[in-house]
């Protein structure tokens, strides 16, 4: 009697597996490659056996709709999501992870300074130039050149 149940269970599993294989082949099928590319976002690449398989630790999405996770991209013509994207300029440093730079002194920050003077009017009140016409201000000061505010101990 238990053999009958085992056989029924095995047949059920085989049926489910054959449906999954058919669905997989239908999704990856032999349709026109140009048509498939138009239905996906341009950043999407398929995981599977093709040359455009996305690789690396920063791949998001599903098996059939893989893309680089936010903040990451591939090298031109590559398939590995290993290039971080930084919104700000890293100056003399380099982009080491999304929106974070590794500066020449080893500091990790949203941006690094530059050896060349990039702030035309300079930075005031102890601020330092970190990008073209952009100052990192000391505590208590704000503005493009750190011109607004007052020192922390000015109430004394």
BARO-67042 format. One line per field, with one value per residue (C-alpha): residue number from 0; y, z, x. Coordinates in steps of 0.001 Angstrom, whole numbers, plus 500000, padded with zeros to 6 digits. Last residue first. Layout:
pos: [NUM:...]
y: [Y:...]
z: [Z:...]
x: [X:...]
This chain:
pos: [155:154:153:152:151:150:149:148:147:146:145:144:143:142:141:140:139:138:137:136:135:134:133:132:131:130:129:128:127:126:125:124:123:122:121:120:119:118:117:116:115:114:113:112:111:110:109:108:107:106:105:104:103:102:101:100:99:98:97:96:95:94:93:92:91:90:89:88:87:86:85:84:83:82:81:80:79:78:77:76:75:74:73:72:71:70:69:68:67:66:65:64:63:62:61:60:59:58:57:56:55:54:53:52:51:50:49:48:47:46:45:44:43:42:41:40:39:38:37:36:35:34:33:32:31:30:29:28:27:26:25:24:23:22:21:20:19:18:17:16:15:14:13:12:11:10:9:8:7:6:5:4:3:2:1:0]
y: [582942:582625:582428:578954:577019:579542:581475:580835:581666:582044:578370:578943:577279:577942:576600:577156:575896:572871:573210:573460:571105:573465:573116:575365:572358:569595:569136:572614:572949:575026:576821:579891:580572:578411:579744:582015:579774:576502:573906:574506:571491:568724:567686:566905:563713:562983:560879:559761:556859:558052:556237:559405:559301:559284:556225:557505:556552:557045:553318:551605:552386:555503:556817:559569:562702:564275:561661:563568:563222:560779:557740:554486:551265:548959:545255:544169:541683:541251:543434:545494:548711:547710:546739:548887:549294:551841:550116:546365:545324:543576:540119:539445:535731:534393:537106:540591:541817:541245:542880:539854:539199:537931:539012:536575:538405:535599:533221:530155:531583:534898:537385:540994:544009:547500:548298:547530:544459:544210:545588:543012:540167:541479:541781:538191:536855:533997:530661:530215:531669:532112:529159:526923:527780:527173:523775:522838:523892:521887:518822:519228:519428:516274:514385:515404:514148:510856:510353:511047:508588:505931:506488:506254:502994:501589:502454:500000]
z: [525547:522989:520112:521245:518248:515731:513708:510648:506959:504780:504560:500856:499376:502569:506096:509312:512867:512652:509973:506348:503473:500506:496935:494090:492175:494773:498327:499252:502980:505534:508309:508433:504684:501611:498441:495761:492789:494696:492609:493857:492653:495068:495177:498163:498557:498379:500201:502630:503320:504645:503337:502972:499162:499591:499243:497945:498939:496892:496047:496966:496217:494046:493797:495463:493982:493459:494285:492335:493746:492553:493051:491175:492139:489414:490251:488515:486228:482618:480664:477493:479346:482931:484754:487125:490835:493017:492744:492148:488681:486767:486465:484939:484088:487227:489364:490359:491851:491000:493300:494336:490859:487603:484971:482077:478764:477153:477368:479582:482221:483891:481514:481334:482346:482126:478977:480711:479274:476644:473862:474460:474117:470744:469413:470454:468415:470382:470839:474482:477725:479215:477311:478207:481870:481718:480080:482678:485494:484018:483691:487321:488508:486568:487919:491473:490993:489502:492502:494941:493187:493208:496922:497670:495733:497428:500804:500000]
x: [531424:528552:531063:532192:530812:532132:529577:527522:527601:530721:531657:532571:529454:527536:527690:529650:529133:531416:534080:533004:533790:534033:532775:533906:535260:535571:536909:538193:538679:536821:538724:536484:536500:537089:538714:537249:538110:537787:539678:543205:545188:546077:542426:540302:538342:534609:531977:534729:537092:540451:543523:545638:545204:541396:539166:535853:532316:529131:528922:532208:535877:535568:539120:541135:542734:539317:536661:534033:530555:527877:530118:529372:531169:532543:532189:528994:530767:529623:532013:531623:532387:533107:529943:527919:527239:525410:522043:522484:523624:520871:519352:515938:515857:517533:516049:517051:520307:523976:526537:528639:529955:528562:526059:525726:526121:528124:525192:524674:522416:521881:520333:521412:519396:520874:518894:515600:513898:511147:513343:516084:513578:512367:515894:516634:513670:512122:513871:513043:514367:510902:509428:512367:511917:508163:508716:511341:509014:506137:508394:509454:505841:504933:507965:507049:503494:504717:507022:504171:501864:504614:505261:501546:501294:504380:502809:500000]
